[in-house]
Amino acid sequence: MRTFELPGSVGGTTADRILGRQLVRTWETDGIFQVAATAEQDRTTREALAASRRFFARSLPEKAKFVSDLTYSGYIASGEEVTAGEADYSEIFTVCPDVPLDDTRVADGWPCHGPVPWPDEGYRTAMETHLREAGAIGERLLALVALGLGLEIDRLTRLTREGWHHLRALRFPARSATTERGIGAHTDYGLLVIAAQDDVGGLFVRPPVPGEHRNRNWLPHESTAGMYQDDEPWHFVEPEPAVFTVFPGDILQFLTGGRLLSTPHKVRLATRERYTLAYFHEPSFVTTVRPLAGGDESIHYGTHFTNMFTRCYPERVTTQCIIRDGLLSRLDRLRARSLAAG
């Protein structure tokens, strides 16, 4: 797998454009690449993984307290997440934007908005620090990818101002005699995925296959969940120290008209437990995304995010409250406002 070193800043130099084209070509052929972590990024990642291990070592009744009816932040028990109708065997703590209760968006009933149910201050500090470091990587990558696609340097980062950036800290148990399934085959719903894993390994990705159909996961009648689950090729992502693995999500596939395909991936359980951090660099919740080539089709990110989470967690208290309180109508109004603003 190709590993790239990112410049400290991206200004549109010839070197930046060359690097941007290399990133794009690697995604087109492999679907994934690695970014070398700086010493500081490696340190903060290791601290976040250590905080994750400490949290998941708590008892299930204690972990189950950290759930919110307002936001999808918080604890997700093993088996609660569903891919293609089958339970996944991962424990997750999701960290979405931490929106205080006195914020007008919470008062107005915006779906998915609310405070993170932090288990303690140490966990909060470790995760927020990792979010900041990964977010800085995401902004530079999007600037480079824009240059690599022949676009203005800020064409993609315009979408991520006040972005709905979030992460999922995951624990996978050791495989058992009955299953080695960690997470079933799927693509990620957002713009850009920046992941860090420990030394255990279990991630597999599917590279672009010429002529192969890829569903448009953002449409209600299409899904990538379970696609090509048992069909080759799948490539094992060998764990390496001090790197991030980076691949496109559904929004990049939509933006580029399929030039950059959202990368299918799955997780198999290993002989011992495994910890990972998956960071999602996202558009603003209120942003309407349109294809770079133009056209009438669009994705309202907040609606897309909410639809993906309600689909994955149909029984979660957050989903039940969104449906019970009719909060999806708020999304319709936000989308109409975004479209009117152009």
N, C-alpha and C positions, 0 to 999 in steps of 0.2 A: 504494500500500500504506500502511495506517495505521501511524504510528509513535507510540509511547507513551513518556512519561517516567515512570519508576518512583519512588515515594517512597523515602527513605532507610531507612524501616522501615514495617512494616504492623501497625497496631494495631486495626483493625476500625472505624475512623471512618466517618462518612457518605461522605467523599471516597473512602476505600478501597473501600467497597461499590459506589459509582458506577463507579469505575475497573474493578473486578472484573467488573461486568456488561458494560462496554464491551469488555473483553478476550474474554469468552465470546461475545458477539454477533459480534465480528469473526471469531473462529474458526468460528462457525456459518455465516457468509456467505462468507468468503474462505479459510478453512483455515490462515491464516498472518497474523502481524503482525510489526512491527519494534519493538524496544526501543532507545531512544537510549542510547549508551554514555557514561559519564562520561569525563573526560579521563584518569583513571587506568586505567579499563577499556580505553580505546582504546590507550593506551600499551602495556599488558601484552599486548593482542591483537596489536599490530604486532610486538612482540618475539617472541611465539610463532610468528607467521608467518615472521619472518626466520630463527628457529632451524630451522623446518621446511624452508625453502629451502636452508639450509646442509646439512642432513642429506641431503635428496634429491639434492643435487648430487654426493654421493659415488658411487663406482663400485658397480655391482650386487653384485660379490662381497663388498665391504665391508659394504654394507647388509644382505645376506643373513645375516650373522653374528648379527644382533640378533633372534633368534627363540628362543622358549622352548617346551619340551615340557610345561610345567605350566600356563601361562597364555596367553590369546590376546593379551596385550600383545606389541608388537614389530612388526617389518617385515612387510608384505604386498606381494608383487611385483605389478606390473601383470599382469592376466589370472588371478591366483589366486582372486580373489573372483568368485563366480558368481551371477547373478540370472536366474531363470527358465531355467536351463540354458545361459546364454550368458555368456561371460567379460566382465568389466568392465575398462575401460582406465584404472584409477586405481592409483597407488601409495599405500600407507597406512602410517602408524605408529599403532598403537592403544595407548592408555595406560589400562589397567584399574587398580583399586586395587593398590598396591605392597605385597604381602604377603611379609614376610621368610621365608626358609627355615625358621627356628626357630619360626615361628608354629604353634600346635597344629593349625590348620586345614590347613596344608600337610602336617604330619606325619600327620594323619588321612586324607589323600587326598581332600580336598574338590576337586571339579573346578573348573578355571579359577582356582585360587588359586596365587600364586607371585610372585616378584619381577619387576618390569619390567626387561627387558634394555636399560637406558639406554645410548645411544651415548656420552654424555659428560655432565659435570655441568652445563654451560651449557644443554644441551637439557633436562635434567631440571628445572632451575630455571625455565626459561621455561614449560614445560608444566604444572608443578605450580602456578605462579602463575596461569596462565590457568584451570586447574581450580578454584582457590579463588574467583576472581572470578566465573566462570560459575556456580559452585555457590551463591554468595550471591544472584545474580539468580534462580536457580531456586527458592530457598526463598521469596523475596518473591512471585514469580509464582504459585506454588502457593497461598500464603495468599490472594492477591487472587482467584484463580480459585475457590477454595473459597467466598469471600464472594460472588462473582458467581453461584455456583450455589445460594446460599441455605444453605450448610453452615456448620458451626463453622469458625472461622478455621484451626484446626490439623488439620482432617479429612484433608487430603492430605499435609501435612508429617509426620504421624505415620508414614506409610509410608516416608519417606525418611531417618529416623534411621539413622545408619551406612549410608547408601545406597551402592549399588554404582555410584557415579558414574564415568563414564569418557569419554574423548574419542578421536576419530579425526582425526589430521592427514593431509590428503589432498593429493596432487599429481596434476593431470590434464595429460597431454601436449597439445600442439597437435594439432588434427585432421589427419588424413592424407587421401590420395586414396581410401582404402578404407573409412574409418570415421569417424563423428562421435559414436559412442557413448562416453560416459564411464561412467555407471551407468544400468542399466535401471530402469524404473518399479518402485517398491516403496513400502512404508510402513516406518517404523522400529518396532522391537519393544518399545521402552520406554515411559516415562511422558511425558517432555518433552524436546524437542530445541531446543538453543540454538546457532545456527550463526553463524560469521563468515566472510566471503569477501573476497578481494582485489578489485581493480577490473576483473577480466577478465569475469566473468559466465559463466553456463552452467546455472544452476539453474532448473528449471521445476517448478511445483507444480500439482496438480489441486484446484480448490476443490470443496466439497460440491455435488453435483448432485441436486436433488430427485428422489426415487424411485429413485436409482441404488443398486444393490447393492454393498456393500463386504464383502469376505471377512473372516472373523475369523482373522487371521493367527496367533493363538496356538493354534489347533486344528491337530492333525497332518494332517488331511485337507483343510485350506483354506490358501491362500497368496495374498498380494497381489502376489507377484513377477510382473512383466510385465503386470499388469492395466491395461487402458486405455492401453497403451504408445503407440498411434498414434491414439487417439480423442480428439477435442477435448471439453471445453476444457482446455488447459494454459496457465498464465500464467508468463511469464518474470519472474524475480525480479531486477530491475535492481540492480546493485551500488551501494551508497551508502556513503560514509565514516561511520565511528563509529556503526554500528548493529549489532544482532544480529537475525537472523531467528529466529522462535520458532513452533513448531507442535507439535500433539499427536502422541503415538505410540500404539501399540496398547493400552497399559495404560490410557490415559485413555479410549479408545473403550470398552474393557471396563468400566471403572469407571462410566461415565456411561450405559451401556446404549445407546450409539450417538448420544447427543446431541452429544458432541464426537467427530467422526470422526478417526481417524488419517489424516494428510495424505499422499496419494501424491505422490512427487516423483521426478525423474530428472535426469540431468546430460548435456548435450551438450557435446562438445569445441568449443573456440573456436579462433581463428586463432593464439593463443599459449598457453603453458602457464598453468595456473591453480592457486591454492593456497587451501585452505579449512580451517577447524577446526570439526568437528561435536562438540558436547558433549552428553552424555546424562545427564539428571538422573533418578536411578533409585531404586526401592525398595531396601531391604536385601536382600542375597542370600538370607536365610532367611525373608523375609516372604511370607505367603500373602495375596494380594489378593482381595477379594470385591467384587461390585457394590455401589454406594452404595445401591441400592434393595433390597438383600437377595437371598436365593436361595442355592441350594446350589452353584452354579458357583464355581470359584475358580482362580486362577493362582498357583502357587508360583514366585516370581520367579527364583530360582537355576536351577530346572529349565527355565524358559522361556528364560532367557539362554543356557544351555548348548545347548538344542535349536536355537536360532537360529544359533549360531556353528558347531555341528557340521554344520548344513544348508548354511551358506554356504561352509564350508571343509572339505569331506569328505576332502581329501588332506593337510591340514596335519598336522604332527607332533603338535600338541596334540590334535587330534581322534583320531588314531591311538592315542595313549597313553591317552586317556580310554576308548576302546573296548577296547583290549588289556588294560588293568588293571581293567576292570569297575567303573569309578568311577561309572557311572550309578546303581548300586545305592546309593551314598552319598546321591545326590539323593533317592531314594525314602525313605530313612530321615529325611533332613532335612525333607522335605515332611510325612511322617507326624508328626514331632515338632511342626512348626509348626501343623498342623491340630489336634493334641491340645491345644496351648496356647491355642487359640481365637483 
